[in-house]
Amino acid sequence: MTVHTLTSAKRLARERVKGLWIAIPTPFTADGREVDQDALARSVEYYVDGLRVDGIFCGGVMGEFWALSVDERERVHELVARAVHGRVPVMAQVGHHSLTDAVRLCEHASASGIDFGIAMNPYYPPSPAPELVRAWYEALAAATTLPLFLFNTLYAGYTLSPELVAELAELDSVCGIKNPQAIEHLLRVQELAGDRIVVTDASERRWLELHTMHGFQALMSTPALALYQRPGDLPVLDYTRLADEGDMEGARAVSERLGPARDAFDTWMRAPWLERRVIPIAQLKAWLGLLGLPQGPVRPPLVPLTRAEEVALGRDLDAAGLV
């Protein structure tokens, strides 16, 4: 068996990418034209102080990165890092179809106090050959010292194979992967690359099993932490703590109580993508608004929920005991 020496980036990820990480939206002003800086700062405080998350993922798919200019993306990263003020690590989505802009985002993130970058699979040209994807990541890793996660998301239109992930894990600055894939793919990546990079999943539903049975050290990263929890009522944190203390019966009991919330998540956060290929950020922002954390509108081509949809969402959240 090959023994790998971990680089400083890989050691840092082992040490700091643990526990419950939240993926956050980008709040906009009422007209949608600007990032709402005050709302973003208030939201970060809510996540860190109220929900007690272990890390924040900003500027990603849930953050509408494609609808932001590069200047706006940099501003979001700055604002989040400033609001967090070192209390938890921050990961910023730095992927871009332009390698020049991706490198710029990496360098700006480093200068702003961001701990980790995460780069989603290059999404244009569509479905590139594996050797082209490998060349893109090699070029990005060579151009920055920012510790990098891979982001193997289906939103990019294709999937990195476990074997390609294992090859990319050899790059010095690549220290982890967010891999929201089928369980077989996820465990194969862990088998092939888990000795070099931190392998994570984004599904809260699978977190307890992955954490306790397969040794996954982080849930990376999901808006469910804000959708299912409120200050003083933190079931995901509670069942994770119980599991870490060896009380699996208690952990499972707390986890099972989230069934209605997960059903609502499937209806409002999974079904739009699975059925219509609509990224569910309007649903996410509406859900958070009903919980008292308004995030403003979405940007085109996304559209807000209709009044009837808002009423139906509120009814489902009420039935789940969330509002």
NUVO-894888 format. One record per residue: x, y, z of N, C-alpha, C in turn. Coordinates in pm, whole numbers, padded with zeros to 5 digits, always signed. Layout:
! residues N
XYZXYZXYZ
...
END
This chain:
! residues 323
+00085-00120+00000+00000+00000+00000+00088+00124+00000
+00055+00220-00086+00133+00342-00096+00108+00431+00026
+00215+00487+00082+00203+00580+00193+00228+00719+00139
+00133+00809+00156+00143+00943+00101+00181+01042+00211
+00269+01134+00177+00301+01244+00268+00206+01358+00238
+00133+01403+00339+00033+01507+00317+00099+01644+00309
+00057+01722+00211+00105+01859+00198+00041+01945+00305
+00087+02070+00317+00030+02160+00417-00118+02184+00391
-00158+02194+00264-00299+02214+00233-00382+02094+00277
-00332+01976+00252-00406+01856+00288-00413+01839+00440
-00307+01873+00509-00311+01869+00656-00410+01970+00711
-00413+02088+00652-00505+02192+00697-00650+02146+00683
-00682+02083+00572-00819+02034+00552-00853+01927+00655
-00760+01837+00683-00785+01734+00786-00817+01799+00921
-00747+01908+00950-00761+01972+01080-00886+02059+01090
-00925+02124+00980-01025+02231+00990-01158+02200+00923
-01162+02107+00831-01288+02078+00763-01355+01962+00835
-01427+01997+00940-01494+01899+01024-01634+01948+01058
-01721+01854+01093-01851+01891+01145-01948+01938+01039
-02030+02037+01076-02145+02079+00997-02118+02211+00925
-02109+02206+00793-02085+02323+00710-02214+02361+00637
-02240+02490+00635-02363+02539+00572-02332+02605+00438
-02418+02578+00340-02413+02648+00211-02513+02763+00217
-02468+02884+00188-02553+03001+00211-02591+03071+00081
-02711+03130+00077-02750+03210-00039-02688+03350-00032
-02695+03420-00141-02652+03560-00147-02774+03649-00139
-02789+03728-00034-02905+03818-00026-02890+03935-00123
-03000+03973-00185-03002+04089-00274-03098+04195-00219
-03073+04318-00259-03167+04425-00226-03300+04399-00297
-03403+04472-00258-03539+04444-00305-03551+04447-00457
-03472+04534-00522-03478+04540-00669-03386+04438-00735
-03311+04361-00657-03224+04258-00710-03096+04308-00773
-03071+04437-00766-02957+04493-00838-02825+04486-00763
-02832+04476-00631-02710+04479-00552-02713+04371-00445
-02594+04329-00405-02582+04242-00289-02624+04322-00165
-02711+04264-00084-02756+04330+00038-02653+04300+00148
-02560+04393+00166-02449+04370+00256-02494+04354+00401
-02591+04435+00443-02639+04425+00581-02708+04292+00605
-02791+04248+00510-02859+04119+00526-02759+04004+00530
-02654+04015+00449-02552+03910+00448-02481+03904+00582
-02446+04019+00637-02377+04022+00767-02467+03966+00877
-02597+04004+00876-02690+03951+00976-02705+03800+00961
-02711+03754+00839-02728+03610+00815-02608+03532+00865
-02489+03581+00835-02368+03512+00881-02367+03503+01033
-02405+03610+01100-02410+03607+01246-02509+03502+01294
-02621+03493+01227-02723+03393+01261-02667+03252+01245
-02597+03227+01134-02542+03094+01110-02436+03057+01215
-02349+03150+01244-02236+03120+01333-02279+03118+01479
-02348+03222+01522-02384+03234+01663-02511+03157+01697
-02612+03164+01609-02739+03100+01639-02744+02952+01605
-02692+02915+01488-02697+02775+01444-02571+02698+01479
-02466+02769+01518-02341+02708+01565-02279+02614+01461
-02279+02660+01336-02218+02581+01230-02067+02574+01249
-02007+02472+01188-01862+02454+01198-01787+02517+01081
-01859+02559+00978-01795+02623+00864-01899+02679+00770
-01859+02774+00687-01949+02839+00592-01894+02825+00450
-01983+02785+00359-01954+02775+00217-02031+02889+00150
-01961+02982+00088-02029+03098+00029-02000+03109-00120
-02087+03181-00188-02067+03209-00330-02077+03088-00419
-02148+02984-00374-02161+02863-00453-02289+02860-00534
-02335+02739-00565-02458+02726-00643-02575+02790-00568
-02588+02762-00438-02694+02823-00361-02674+02974-00346
-02552+03022-00372-02523+03164-00367-02538+03235-00500
-02596+03166-00601-02621+03225-00733-02494+03283-00796
-02384+03210-00786-02257+03266-00833-02261+03305-00979
-02338+03230-01060-02342+03258-01205-02411+03390-01236
-02492+03440-01141-02564+03566-01161-02489+03685-01105
-02368+03660-01052-02286+03766-00994-02170+03799-01087
-02136+03925-01097-02012+03963-01165-01894+03914-01081
-01776+03910-01140-01658+03871-01063-01636+03967-00947
-01658+04096-00971-01646+04194-00862-01743+04161-00748
-01866+04125-00784-01964+04091-00680-01926+03963-00607
-01876+03868-00680-01833+03744-00614-01723+03774-00512
-01627+03856-00552-01520+03893-00459-01576+03967-00338
-01674+04054-00362-01732+04130-00252-01803+04038-00153
-01876+03940-00203-01942+03843-00115-01840+03769-00031
-01731+03725-00092-01627+03654-00017-01569+03743+00094
-01541+03867+00058-01488+03963+00157-01585+03981+00274
-01712+04004+00241-01811+04032+00345-01829+03914+00438
-01832+03793+00382-01849+03675+00466-01729+03656+00557
-01608+03668+00501-01488+03652+00583-01484+03756+00694
-01523+03880+00662-01522+03986+00762-01624+03958+00872
-01744+03914+00834-01848+03888+00934-01814+03767+01021
-01753+03666+00962-01713+03548+01039-01603+03582+01138
-01509+03664+01093-01401+03714+01179-01325+03600+01247
-01296+03496+01171-01211+03389+01220-01277+03289+01313
-01407+03303+01338-01471+03212+01434-01488+03071+01379
-01511+03059+01249-01518+02929+01183-01447+02944+01049
-01400+02835+00990-01339+02846+00857-01443+02876+00750
-01397+02940+00643-01483+02979+00531-01428+02920+00403
-01517+02868+00321-01483+02814+00190-01560+02893+00085
-01492+02939-00019-01556+03020-00124-01546+02947-00258
-01654+02951-00333-01657+02891-00466-01580+02979-00563
-01470+02928-00618-01382+03006-00704-01384+02957-00848
-01469+02860-00878-01474+02808-01014-01526+02909-01113
-01478+02899-01235-01522+02988-01343-01482+02921-01474
-01560+02946-01581-01521+02888-01710-01395+02955-01765
-01364+03075-01717-01238+03141-01752-01134+03110-01646
-01027+03044-01684-00923+03011-01588-00862+03138-01528
-00849+03243-01609-00794+03369-01558-00879+03423-01443
-01011+03418-01460-01098+03467-01354-01099+03374-01234
-01085+03244-01258-01077+03151-01145-00953+03178-01062
-00840+03202-01128-00718+03235-01056-00734+03367-00980
-00795+03464-01045-00821+03593-00978-00904+03572-00852
-01009+03490-00860-01093+03464-00744-01015+03394-00633
-00928+03303-00671-00843+03235-00571-00753+03334-00499
-00686+03418-00574-00592+03512-00513-00664+03614-00426
-00780+03658-00472-00858+03751-00390-00906+03683-00263
-00950+03558-00273-00996+03484-00154-00884+03473-00052
-00764+03440-00099-00649+03430-00007-00624+03562+00064
-00628+03670-00012-00601+03802+00045-00712+03847+00140
-00833+03790+00125-00947+03832+00207-00964+03749+00333
-00878+03650+00353-00888+03568+00473-00975+03445+00457
-01007+03408+00334-01081+03284+00308-00986+03167+00330
-01035+03063+00396-00950+02950+00431-00931+02850+00317
-01039+02827+00242-01035+02726+00135-01112+02778+00014
-01062+02743-00103-01140+02762-00225-01202+02630-00265
-01310+02638-00338-01371+02517-00395-01410+02550-00538
-01369+02466-00630-01389+02493-00772-01476+02384-00833
-01598+02423-00874-01685+02325-00937-01627+02282-01070
-01668+02165-01115-01620+02111-01242-01634+02217-01352
-01531+02235-01433-01543+02332-01542-01669+02303-01624
-01754+02404-01640-01887+02380-01695-01903+02429-01838
-01795+02480-01897-01800+02515-02040-01657+02512-02095
-01633+02443-02205-01725+02371-02291-01797+02258-02216
-01920+02225-02258-01997+02124-02186-01937+01985-02197
-01944+01911-02088-01900+01771-02082-01764+01749-02147
-01659+01820-02102-01528+01801-02162-01471+01663-02131
-01375+01620-02213-01309+01491-02192-01231+01495-02061
-01214+01380-01995-01144+01377-01866-01006+01441-01870
-00934+01423-01979-00798+01481-01984-00803+01634-01987
-00911+01691-02042-00925+01836-02043-00960+01887-01904
-01046+01815-01834-01080+01852-01696-00956+01845-01608
-00878+01739-01626-00755+01724-01548-00659+01840-01578
-00647+01876-01703-00558+01986-01740-00604+02118-01679
-00735+02139-01673-00788+02263-01614-00754+02271-01466
-00778+02163-01393-00748+02165-01250-00597+02174-01225
-00518+02110-01308-00373+02120-01293-00328+02264-01312
-00385+02333-01411-00347+02472-01435-00390+02561-01318
-00510+02538-01264-00556+02618-01152-00469+02594-01029
-00441+02468-00999-00360+02436-00881-00220+02492-00893
-00167+02498-01014-00032+02550-01033-00026+02701-01018
-00141+02767-01033-00143+02914-01035-00178+02977-00900
-00211+02896-00799-00250+02953-00671-00202+02865-00557
-00183+02926-00442-00147+02851-00321-00269+02829-00231
-00386+02878-00271-00507+02859-00192-00541+02711-00185
-00562+02654-00065-00605+02514-00055-00739+02496-00127
-00746+02393-00211-00860+02378-00301-00936+02249-00277
-01069+02262-00278-01159+02147-00285-01210+02134-00428
-01233+02012-00471-01308+01985-00592-01456+01990-00557
-01538+02025-00655-01683+02035-00633-01751+01956-00744
-01773+01827-00717-01820+01734-00818-01973+01736-00826
-02025+01849-00872-02170+01870-00871-02234+01839-01005
-02351+01780-01001-02426+01752-01123-02472+01879-01192
-02473+01991-01119-02510+02117-01182-02412+02154-01294
-02292+02097-01294-02197+02126-01400-02231+02052-01529
-02320+01953-01520-02362+01881-01640-02294+01748-01660
-02199+01714-01577-02129+01586-01589-02064+01556-01454
-02009+01436-01442-01953+01389-01315-01808+01349-01332
-01724+01389-01237-01588+01337-01231-01592+01192-01186
-01523+01104-01255-01519+00964-01213-01433+00951-01087
-01455+00847-01008-01368+00825-00891-01221+00816-00929
-01194+00757-01044-01055+00743-01087-00992+00878-01120
-01069+00968-01182-01017+01101-01211-00999+01180-01081
-01092+01166-00988-01075+01233-00859-00946+01185-00792
-00919+01056-00798-00797+01003-00737-00672+01062-00802
-00677+01085-00933-00564+01148-01001-00548+01293-00954
-00659+01366-00945-00653+01506-00903-00611+01519-00757
-00637+01416-00677-00597+01418-00536-00446+01422-00519
-00371+01391-00624-00225+01397-00619-00173+01540-00622
-00255+01634-00669-00210+01773-00677-00191+01829-00536
-00082+01899-00514-00046+01942-00378-00153+02026-00311
-00214+02118-00386-00309+02210-00323-00451+02156-00317
-00478+02045-00384-00611+01983-00377-00619+01903-00248
-00711+01945-00160-00714+01887-00026-00849+01828+00012
-00947+01835-00077-01077+01778-00045-01170+01779-00164
-01287+01721-00144-01389+01719-00248-01527+01721-00184
-01615+01804-00237-01757+01795-00210-01814+01709-00322
-01869+01592-00284-01901+01490-00384-02045+01442-00369
-02143+01527-00402-02284+01488-00387-02328+01395-00499
-02288+01271-00489-02314+01170-00589-02383+01050-00525
-02413+00950-00605-02470+00826-00552-02375+00765-00449
-02430+00690-00355-02350+00639-00245-02236+00550-00295
-02257+00475-00402-02151+00388-00453-02034+00471-00504
-02064+00580-00572-01959+00670-00623-01886+00734-00506
-01962+00781-00409-01904+00849-00293-01807+00758-00218
-01848+00635-00192-01762+00543-00117-01642+00497-00201
-01659+00491-00331-01545+00457-00417-01441+00569-00415
-01486+00695-00416-01393+00807-00405-01320+00801-00271
-01393+00771-00165-01329+00758-00034-01224+00647-00035
-01253+00537-00101-01160+00425-00109-01033+00463-00186
-01051+00534-00298-00938+00564-00385-00857+00686-00342
-00923+00784-00278-00855+00912-00252-00863+00958-00108
-00934+00885-00023-00956+00931+00113-00832+00939+00200
-00722+00878+00155-00596+00889+00230-00524+01020+00201
-00567+01093+00099-00501+01218+00061-00588+01340+00075
-00719+01325+00050-00807+01440+00056-00927+01409+00146
-00989+01515+00197-01110+01501+00278-01228+01483+00183
-01292+01368+00191-01406+01337+00105-01534+01369+00182
-01622+01447+00121-01745+01489+00188-01865+01472+00097
-01982+01469+00161-02110+01462+00093-02193+01582+00136
-02298+01613+00061-02381+01728+00092-02517+01691+00149
-02544+01561+00166-02677+01517+00205-02688+01503+00357
-02770+01588+00418-02796+01572+00562-02859+01437+00590
-02942+01390+00501-03012+01262+00519-02914+01147+00537
-02797+01153+00471-02699+01044+00479-02589+01070+00581
-02589+01188+00644-02477+01230+00727-02451+01136+00844
-02553+01096+00916-02531+01014+01035-02464+00882+00997
-02512+00819+00891-02452+00694+00846-02308+00714+00799
-02286+00815+00718-02151+00838+00665-02053+00872+00777
-02098+00950+00873-02011+00994+00982-01975+00879+01074
-02074+00797+01109-02050+00694+01209-02001+00562+01151
-02043+00529+01031-02009+00400+00973-01892+00406+00877
-01869+00522+00816-01765+00532+00714-01658+00637+00745
-01670+00701+00860-01564+00792+00905-01558+00925+00836
-01667+00969+00771-01666+01101+00708-01662+01207+00817
-01574+01307+00799-01554+01403+00908-01632+01532+00891
-01694+01554+00775-01767+01680+00755-01887+01657+00666
-01995+01727+00696-02111+01741+00608-02089+01870+00530
-02067+01859+00400-02020+01972+00319-02104+01983+00193
-02175+02081+00177-02231+02175+00271-02374+02190+00228
-02464+02217+00318-02605+02211+00285-02682+02326+00349
-02780+02381+00276-02867+02482+00338-02963+02420+00440
-02972+02286+00444-03062+02221+00539-03034+02261+00683
-02910+02296+00713-02877+02335+00849-02954+02459+00893
-02987+02547+00798-03068+02665+00830-03216+02639+00810
-03251+02539+00729-03391+02512+00700-03457+02427+00809
-03379+02340+00872-03432+02248+00973-03411+02299+01116
-03324+02396+01135-03282+02434+01270-03309+02581+01298
-03322+02613+01426-03335+02750+01475-03253+02762+01602
-03211+02882+01636-03139+02898+01763-03217+02836+01879
-03152+02753+01956-03217+02684+02066-03283+02553+02027
-03289+02523+01898-03348+02398+01849-03262+02349+01733
-03160+02271+01767-03054+02235+01671-03045+02082+01659
-03144+02019+01597-03145+01873+01594-03028+01809+01519
-02981+01870+01410-02869+01810+01338-02743+01815+01425
-02721+01928+01488-02608+01939+01581-02624+01841+01696
-02746+01827+01748-02769+01739+01862-02742+01593+01827
-02794+01546+01714-02772+01403+01685-02626+01376+01647
-02559+01475+01589-02416+01458+01562-02338+01447+01693
-02369+01533+01789-02302+01529+01919-02328+01397+01990
-02453+01350+01989-02486+01223+02053-02409+01108+01989
-02400+01108+01857-02325+01003+01788-02178+01007+01827
-02121+01128+01834-01980+01140+01871-01956+01093+02015
-02058+01104+02098-02047+01059+02237-02075+00910+02252
-02109+00843+02142-02135+00700+02146-02278+00661+02171
-02370+00758+02179-02512+00730+02203-02584+00720+02069
-02569+00607+02003-02629+00593+01870-02780+00582+01877
-02833+00521+01982-02978+00513+01995-03038+00652+02007
-02977+00736+02091-03025+00873+02104-03009+00952+01976
-02896+00933+01906-02871+01004+01781-02976+00968+01677
-03006+00840+01666-03105+00798+01566-03244+00850+01601
-03274+00854+01729-03407+00905+01769-03424+01051+01730
-03320+01132+01754-03326+01273+01716-03332+01287+01564
-03251+01209+01494-03248+01215+01348-03383+01179+01289
-03447+01077+01343-03574+01032+01286-03684+01137+01300
-03671+01226+01396-03773+01329+01413-03770+01431+01299
-03663+01428+01220-03652+01522+01108-03722+01472+00982
-03790+01358+00990-03857+01304+00872-03947+01403+00800
-04039+01472+00870-04125+01569+00800-04047+01684+00736
-03941+01731+00802-03860+01838+00744-03790+01789+00618
-03741+01666+00621-03675+01610+00501-03774+01592+00387
-03897+01554+00421-03999+01541+00316-04024+01677+00250
-04032+01782+00332-04049+01916+00275-03929+01954+00189
-03809+01918+00233-03688+01946+00156-03696+01876+00020
-03739+01749+00019-03750+01676-00107-03848+01745-00202
-03959+01794-00147-04061+01858-00230-04014+01991-00287
-03950+02072-00203-03921+02210-00243-03778+02232-00288
-03684+02149-00244-03543+02173-00276-03484+02069-00372
-03542+01951-00379-03489+01848-00469-03574+01835-00596
-03705+01832-00578-03793+01808-00693-03779+01911-00805
-03763+02042-00774-03749+02137-00886-03633+02103-00980
-03522+02057-00923-03407+02021-01007-03430+01887-01076
-03476+01787-01002-03493+01654-01058-03599+01651-01167
-03705+01731-01149-03818+01724-01241-03811+01827-01354
-03753+01946-01325-03758+02054-01424-03624+02120-01451
-03519+02071-01385-03385+02128-01397-03383+02276-01357
-03459+02309-01254-03460+02444-01197-03382+02441-01066
-03278+02521-01056-03201+02527-00931-03288+02597-00827
-03311+02535-00710-03419+02579-00619-03380+02693-00524
-03326+02800-00578-03284+02909-00490-03402+02999-00452
-03499+03015-00542-03620+03089-00504-03690+03017-00389
-03691+02884-00393-03751+02805-00287-03671+02821-00157
-03539+02818-00168-03454+02836-00051-03476+02971+00014
-03478+03077-00066-03495+03211-00010-03634+03229+00051
-03735+03171-00013-03870+03180+00043-03878+03106+00176
-03818+02989+00183-03818+02909+00306-03751+02988+00419
-03633+03042+00391-03563+03120+00493-03644+03242+00534
-03711+03306+00438-03793+03421+00472-03905+03385+00568
-03965+03267+00548-04072+03222+00638-04018+03192+00777
-03890+03162+00787-03826+03138+00917-03774+03266+00980
-03795+03380+00914-03753+03508+00969-03614+03551+00928
-03561+03495+00820-03428+03531+00771-03438+03571+00623
-03496+03687+00592-03519+03726+00453-03389+03743+00375
-03393+03697+00250-03274+03700+00164-03297+03779+00035
-03412+03842+00021-03438+03919-00099-03473+03830-00217
-03480+03887-00336-03523+03813-00455-03411+03727-00514
-03447+03649-00615-03349+03582-00699-03327+03667-00822
-03219+03636-00894-03190+03706-01019-03228+03620-01138
-03267+03683-01251-03298+03608-01372-03177+03523-01414
-03201+03406-01471-03329+03358-01522-03419+03292-01418
-03378+03287-01292-03467+03235-01189-03582+03332-01166
-03694+03279-01119-03812+03362-01091-03859+03332-00949
-03922+03429-00884-03971+03406-00748-04088+03308-00747
-04118+03254-00630-04235+03169-00616-04361+03252-00637
-04463+03188-00690-04593+03253-00698-04653+03261-00557
-04756+03341-00543-04822+03352-00413-04877+03217-00370
-04933+03142-00465-04988+03010-00432-04877+02916-00385
-04760+02924-00449-04648+02840-00407-04600+02878-00268
-04594+03008-00239-04553+03052-00105-04648+02999+00002
-04777+03003-00028-04876+02953+00067-04858+02803+00089
-04835+02730-00020-04816+02585-00009-04689+02553+00070
-04582+02628+00044-04458+02608+00119-04481+02634+00268
-04549+02745+00299-04576+02775+00439-04658+02665+00506
-04751+02610+00433-04835+02502+00487-04749+02379+00516
-04657+02346+00426-04570+02230+00448-04475+02252+00566
-04423+02373+00579-04331+02402+00689-04407+02398+00822
-04530+02445+00822-04612+02439+00943-04639+02294+00982
-04670+02210+00883-04696+02069+00911-04572+01999+00965
-04455+02046+00923-04328+01987+00970-04283+02045+01103
-04361+02140+01157-04325+02201+01284-04209+02298+01276
-04186+02357+01158-04072+02446+01139-04108+02593+01152
-04236+02627+01142-04280+02766+01158-04396+02771+01257
END
